[in-house]
């Protein structure tokens, strides 16, 4: 009995593995194609209304824009949550950049002040230069303060600021691209319950189309054999 069961147990996984590979190859060959040919070219096939066909095409475009292979509502919600997180991250980086700009402006103001003190000496410095240093040595009355209390050094250098600005520009560009792709969500109702209902209806239509596709593929396989 053990000898008879051996070949059968070996043949089972091999057949299942081949079937899985065939389904995977078929999936990737049909992925990205217009699904309308699956039911319009079928003899006596499924006929969808214009509204259902438009919603189905909308779901396909949304899935392609979000990079979602699973048509479940949780997959859409997760993709939208990721976009929201990226938006928040870009806003935070913009705030950091504005803070760095403010610090650089303060630092620039202080540098300009130092430059004015160096280029245009005050009258006190001129008077001090005319007095003999020996007669004025040790006299606190002639000690001239030419430095103004300066603000602290900025925590961000100009090089780091420029790099951060480039990173933020790249993130904003990628975010604008994703926002443009998600514009197709405007066709869905704002009510979450209605959106879920439409998605369930669209998934039901998708299941029907998938069944129809499987039947068509079986007929094609029978015709070839």
Protein Blocks (a to p, Z undefined) as FASTA:
>chain_A
ZZmmmmmmmmmmmmmmmmmmmmmmmmmmmgopafklmmmmpghiacddfklmmmmmmmmm
mmmmnopablcfklmmmmmmmmmmmmmmmmmmmmmmmmmmmmmmmmmmmmmmmmmmmmmc
cfklmmmmmpcfklmgoiaklpccfbdcdddddfbdfklmmmmmmmmmmmmmmmmmmmmm
mmmmmmpcfblklmmmmmmmmmmmmmmmmmmmmmmmmmmmmmmZZ
